[in-house]
């Protein structure tokens, strides 16, 4: 379709003009659209970038978000990680630490990986973990000067140590 104003070039802009309550369509070429002072117009989606650049000297690419940080080792971006649901490499943990920490806390229920205990050696490992927790608790109670509670925890630690020694003699 030819431009309805100059009748020389192909119309690429569809302008809706309302006068006295009646709306009229006007089809314009790029040059005539530049010269009009109307602001309410619709452009065919395929030519939007070229049209905006020609009309306003505007580059639509400049509106895009600044380039997203990517992992220096594998090149993956955080938005890609959230889409894929997995990291690209071990360096991603360091690169996206600030974004990953709240996500991992929400998924895993905390910031510390406690792992799983193997079935064969589970009892011994559980005893070691329990003893470590009790020793930490004992230190906190001593610092708080809660000596009666500390004595109870101390006795629990001794009991665990004695049960471990009893198992060594049985083996």
Rosetta blueprint (number, residue, H / E / L):
1 X L
2 X E
3 X L
4 X L
5 X L
6 X L
7 X L
8 X L
9 X L
10 X E
11 X L
12 X L
13 X E
14 X E
15 X E
16 X E
17 X E
18 X E
19 X E
20 X L
21 X L
22 X E
23 X E
24 X E
25 X E
26 X E
27 X E
28 X E
29 X L
30 X H
31 X H
32 X H
33 X H
34 X H
35 X H
36 X L
37 X L
38 X L
39 X L
40 X L
41 X E
42 X E
43 X E
44 X L
45 X H
46 X H
47 X H
48 X H
49 X H
50 X H
51 X H
52 X H
53 X H
54 X H
55 X H
56 X H
57 X L
58 X L
59 X L
60 X H
61 X H
62 X H
63 X H
64 X L
65 X L
66 X L
67 X L
68 X L
69 X L
70 X E
71 X L
72 X L
73 X L
74 X L
75 X L
76 X L
77 X E
78 X H
79 X H
80 X H
81 X H
82 X H
83 X H
84 X H
85 X L
86 X L
87 X L
88 X L
89 X L
90 X L
91 X H
92 X H
93 X H
94 X H
95 X H
96 X L
97 X H
98 X H
99 X H
100 X H
101 X H
102 X H
103 X H
104 X H
105 X H
106 X H
107 X H
108 X H
109 X L
110 X L
111 X L
112 X L
113 X L
114 X L
115 X L
116 X L
117 X L
118 X L
119 X L
120 X L
121 X L
122 X H
123 X H
124 X H
125 X H
126 X H
127 X H
128 X H
129 X H
130 X H
131 X H
132 X H
133 X H
134 X H
135 X H
136 X H
137 X H
138 X H
139 X H
140 X H
141 X H
142 X H
143 X H
144 X L
145 X L
146 X L
147 X H
148 X H
149 X H
150 X H
151 X H
152 X H
153 X H
154 X H
155 X H
156 X H
157 X H
158 X H
159 X H
160 X H
161 X H
162 X H
163 X H
164 X H
165 X H
166 X H
167 X H
168 X H
169 X H
170 X H
171 X L
